Amino acid sequence: MWEDTYLNDIWRHGSSDSEMRTIASWVCDHYEKTKTEHKPSCKFKVGDHVRLKAGHAKMIVVKVKGNTIQADYISRKNAGYTGNLKWRSENDYVRFNSIDNTETDEIQEGNTEMKNKLYQTKESTPRFGILLAVNSQGKLVLEMKGSGDVLAFDKADVEVVMPYTFAVKFPNTGTEYHYLGTEGEVEVNDLVMLDSSPIGKFDIARVTAVNTRSESANVVFKGSKILTKRIGG
C-alpha cells in the first residue's frame, strides 16, 4: 500500500505519467477489493427451497441480488404459471423443511421452522396436537389439544393435518399437478375442465389420484367435472 507521505508529495509536486498510471491502477484494485470485501452475502442461493415466514407452501429461489431474493411457488412453476416476481428481503423467508419422508429436507434437532403445525395421531379416534420441537431421539413433541399435555411421538405414528388435495394430468404431459379441493367431488379417472388452463388450449385433464396430501398444492381447482356416457357398445 502507498504511504501517505509519498502520495502527499506527488499531490504537491506532480509526478510522471508512469507514476500516475501506477497509482490509478492501485486505486482501482483497492476499490474492487474493498467492494468485494463489503459485498453483502445472502443466506440463500438459487435453487434453495424456502417458504415465507408467514406461509407453508414450498418455493424455490430463482434469483439473488444482495440481500434480496426472488422466489416462486413450486406448484405454480409445475403448473406452468408465469408472472412477475417481487424482490423481497431474505429475512422474509426461512428454509423449507418437511417432517414426512416425501421431502429430502427434514427437521433436525433444534430446528424451529416447522413449529406450530397441527398434527393428528394415526388412531381410530385421532388426537390432535401442535408441534413444539423434535427431541434428541428424533420424536415429535406435541402439545395436545384439549388437555395441554406435552407428549412425544414417533414420526410414523402421527401425520400433518392437511387440506384435501387431488392430482390431475393434462393431455400430452407426463406431469401430475396437485390442486386443493373438497373430498368426494372427484374420483380417479374423472375428466375435469379448468376455467382457465395453465398450459394453454388443453384445459381438460384426467384425475389420477385423490387425497394426495400434497404440501405443494396451493391453488383451488376451479372448473367443472365432465359427465360422460359410453357410446358404441
C-alpha positions as CSV (number, residue, x, y, z in Angstrom):
1,M,0.0,0.0,0.0
2,W,1.2,3.5,-0.8
3,E,2.4,5.6,2.2
4,D,0.5,8.9,2.9
5,T,3.7,11.0,2.8
6,Y,4.5,9.6,-0.7
7,L,1.0,10.4,-2.0
8,N,1.1,13.8,-0.5
9,D,4.4,14.6,-2.1
10,I,3.1,13.6,-5.5
11,W,0.0,15.7,-5.0
12,R,2.1,18.8,-4.2
13,H,4.9,18.4,-6.7
14,G,3.4,16.4,-9.5
15,S,4.5,13.1,-11.0
16,S,5.4,11.3,-14.2
17,D,2.7,9.7,-16.3
18,S,4.1,6.3,-15.4
19,E,3.7,7.1,-11.7
20,M,0.1,8.3,-12.2
21,R,-0.8,5.2,-14.1
22,T,0.6,3.1,-11.3
23,I,-1.3,5.0,-8.7
24,A,-4.5,4.8,-10.7
25,S,-4.1,1.1,-11.1
26,W,-3.6,0.7,-7.4
27,V,-6.7,2.8,-6.6
28,C,-8.9,0.7,-8.9
29,D,-7.6,-2.6,-7.5
30,H,-8.1,-1.3,-3.9
31,Y,-11.7,-0.2,-4.8
32,E,-12.6,-3.6,-6.3
33,K,-11.1,-5.4,-3.3
34,T,-13.0,-3.2,-0.8
35,K,-16.2,-3.6,-2.8
36,T,-15.8,-7.4,-2.7
37,E,-14.9,-7.5,1.0
38,H,-18.0,-5.5,1.8
39,K,-20.4,-7.2,-0.6
40,P,-23.5,-8.4,1.3
41,S,-23.8,-12.2,1.5
42,C,-27.3,-13.7,1.1
43,K,-28.1,-16.7,3.2
44,F,-29.9,-18.3,0.3
45,K,-28.7,-19.3,-3.2
46,V,-30.5,-20.0,-6.5
47,G,-32.2,-23.4,-6.3
48,D,-32.8,-23.4,-2.5
49,H,-36.2,-24.4,-1.3
50,V,-37.8,-21.8,1.0
51,R,-41.1,-20.7,2.3
52,L,-42.4,-17.3,3.5
53,K,-42.2,-17.0,7.3
54,A,-46.0,-16.5,7.4
55,G,-46.7,-19.3,4.9
56,H,-46.4,-23.0,4.4
57,A,-46.1,-23.5,0.7
58,K,-42.9,-24.7,-0.8
59,M,-41.0,-22.1,-3.0
60,I,-37.7,-22.1,-5.0
61,V,-35.2,-19.3,-5.1
62,V,-34.8,-18.2,-8.8
63,K,-32.7,-15.0,-8.4
64,V,-30.5,-13.5,-5.7
65,K,-29.4,-9.8,-5.6
66,G,-27.5,-8.7,-2.5
67,N,-29.7,-9.5,0.5
68,T,-32.9,-9.8,-1.6
69,I,-34.3,-12.7,-3.5
70,Q,-37.0,-13.7,-6.0
71,A,-38.8,-16.9,-5.2
72,D,-41.6,-18.7,-7.0
73,Y,-44.1,-21.3,-5.7
74,I,-43.2,-24.9,-6.8
75,S,-46.8,-25.7,-7.6
76,R,-47.1,-22.6,-9.8
77,K,-44.0,-23.5,-11.7
78,N,-45.1,-27.1,-12.1
79,A,-48.5,-25.9,-13.4
80,G,-46.9,-23.6,-16.0
81,Y,-47.9,-20.3,-14.5
82,T,-45.7,-17.3,-15.2
83,G,-45.6,-13.8,-13.9
84,N,-43.5,-11.0,-12.5
85,L,-41.8,-12.0,-9.2
86,K,-41.3,-9.5,-6.4
87,W,-37.9,-8.8,-4.9
88,R,-38.1,-9.4,-1.2
89,S,-35.7,-9.3,1.7
90,E,-34.1,-12.7,2.6
91,N,-35.4,-12.1,6.1
92,D,-39.0,-12.7,4.8
93,Y,-38.1,-16.3,4.1
94,V,-37.0,-19.4,6.0
95,R,-35.7,-22.7,4.6
96,F,-38.4,-25.2,3.7
97,N,-38.4,-28.4,5.7
98,S,-40.8,-31.3,5.8
99,I,-41.4,-33.8,8.6
100,D,-42.5,-36.6,6.4
101,N,-40.3,-38.6,4.0
102,T,-41.8,-37.1,0.8
103,E,-39.2,-34.3,1.1
104,T,-35.5,-34.6,1.2
105,D,-35.2,-31.9,4.0
106,E,-36.3,-33.0,7.4
107,I,-36.4,-31.1,10.7
108,Q,-33.2,-31.5,12.7
109,E,-32.9,-31.3,16.4
110,G,-33.1,-27.6,17.4
111,N,-34.7,-26.5,14.1
112,T,-37.8,-24.4,14.9
113,E,-39.0,-23.7,11.4
114,M,-41.8,-26.2,11.4
115,K,-43.2,-25.3,14.8
116,N,-46.9,-24.7,15.3
117,K,-48.0,-27.2,12.6
118,L,-51.1,-29.2,13.6
119,Y,-50.7,-32.9,13.7
120,Q,-53.0,-35.8,14.4
121,T,-52.3,-39.3,15.7
122,K,-53.0,-42.3,13.4
123,E,-55.5,-43.8,15.8
124,S,-59.1,-44.9,15.3
125,T,-60.1,-41.8,17.2
126,P,-57.3,-39.3,16.4
127,R,-55.9,-36.9,18.9
128,F,-54.6,-33.5,17.8
129,G,-51.5,-31.6,18.9
130,I,-49.3,-28.6,17.9
131,L,-45.7,-29.4,17.1
132,L,-43.3,-27.9,19.6
133,A,-39.9,-29.5,18.8
134,V,-38.0,-32.6,17.8
135,N,-36.3,-34.3,20.8
136,S,-32.9,-35.9,20.9
137,Q,-34.5,-39.3,20.0
138,G,-36.0,-37.8,16.8
139,K,-39.5,-37.9,18.1
140,L,-42.0,-35.2,17.5
141,V,-43.0,-33.3,20.7
142,L,-46.6,-32.2,20.5
143,E,-48.8,-30.1,22.8
144,M,-52.1,-31.9,22.8
145,K,-55.3,-30.1,22.1
146,G,-57.8,-30.1,25.0
147,S,-55.5,-31.5,27.7
148,G,-52.4,-29.3,27.1
149,D,-50.3,-32.4,27.8
150,V,-46.9,-32.4,26.1
151,L,-46.2,-35.8,24.5
152,A,-43.6,-37.3,22.2
153,F,-44.5,-39.5,19.2
154,D,-42.6,-41.5,16.6
155,K,-42.9,-39.9,13.2
156,A,-44.7,-43.0,11.9
157,D,-47.5,-42.6,14.4
158,V,-48.6,-39.1,13.5
159,E,-49.3,-37.0,10.4
160,V,-49.7,-33.4,9.5
161,V,-53.3,-32.2,9.2
162,M,-53.5,-31.4,5.6
163,P,-56.2,-29.8,3.4
164,Y,-57.8,-32.2,0.9
165,T,-55.8,-32.3,-2.4
166,F,-56.0,-34.4,-5.7
167,A,-53.8,-34.8,-8.7
168,V,-54.6,-34.5,-12.4
169,K,-52.7,-34.9,-15.7
170,F,-53.3,-32.8,-18.8
171,P,-53.1,-34.4,-22.3
172,N,-49.6,-34.8,-23.7
173,T,-47.9,-34.2,-20.4
174,G,-46.4,-36.7,-18.0
175,T,-46.5,-34.4,-15.0
176,E,-49.1,-34.6,-12.3
177,Y,-50.5,-31.3,-11.0
178,H,-51.9,-31.1,-7.4
179,Y,-54.8,-28.9,-6.5
180,L,-56.8,-28.1,-3.4
181,G,-60.3,-29.5,-3.5
182,T,-63.2,-31.0,-1.5
183,E,-63.3,-34.6,-0.6
184,G,-65.9,-36.5,-2.7
185,E,-66.0,-34.0,-5.5
186,V,-63.9,-36.1,-7.9
187,E,-62.7,-39.7,-8.3
188,V,-59.8,-41.3,-10.1
189,N,-60.3,-41.3,-13.9
190,D,-62.9,-38.4,-13.8
191,L,-62.5,-35.9,-16.5
192,V,-62.3,-32.3,-15.3
193,M,-62.1,-28.9,-17.1
194,L,-60.4,-25.9,-15.8
195,D,-62.0,-22.5,-16.1
196,S,-58.6,-21.2,-17.2
197,S,-55.8,-23.6,-18.2
198,P,-52.2,-23.3,-17.0
199,I,-50.8,-24.9,-20.2
200,G,-52.8,-23.2,-23.0
201,K,-55.6,-24.6,-25.1
202,F,-55.7,-28.1,-23.4
203,D,-57.8,-27.4,-20.4
204,I,-59.3,-30.9,-19.9
205,A,-57.5,-33.2,-17.5
206,R,-57.9,-36.6,-16.0
207,V,-57.9,-37.2,-12.3
208,T,-55.0,-39.5,-11.5
209,A,-55.1,-39.6,-7.7
210,V,-57.3,-38.4,-4.8
211,N,-56.4,-37.5,-1.2
212,T,-52.8,-36.9,-2.2
213,R,-51.9,-34.8,0.9
214,S,-49.7,-32.6,-1.2
215,E,-47.9,-29.8,0.6
216,S,-47.1,-28.1,-2.7
217,A,-50.8,-27.6,-3.7
218,N,-51.8,-24.0,-3.1
219,V,-54.4,-23.4,-5.8
220,V,-58.1,-24.5,-5.6
221,F,-59.2,-26.3,-8.7
222,K,-61.9,-24.1,-10.2
223,G,-63.7,-25.7,-13.1
224,S,-66.2,-28.4,-13.9
225,K,-66.4,-32.2,-13.9
226,I,-67.3,-33.6,-17.2
227,L,-70.1,-36.3,-17.1
228,T,-69.6,-38.8,-19.8
229,K,-71.8,-41.5,-21.3
230,R,-70.4,-44.5,-23.1
231,I,-71.4,-45.0,-26.7
232,G,-70.7,-47.6,-29.3
233,G,-71.4,-50.6,-27.1
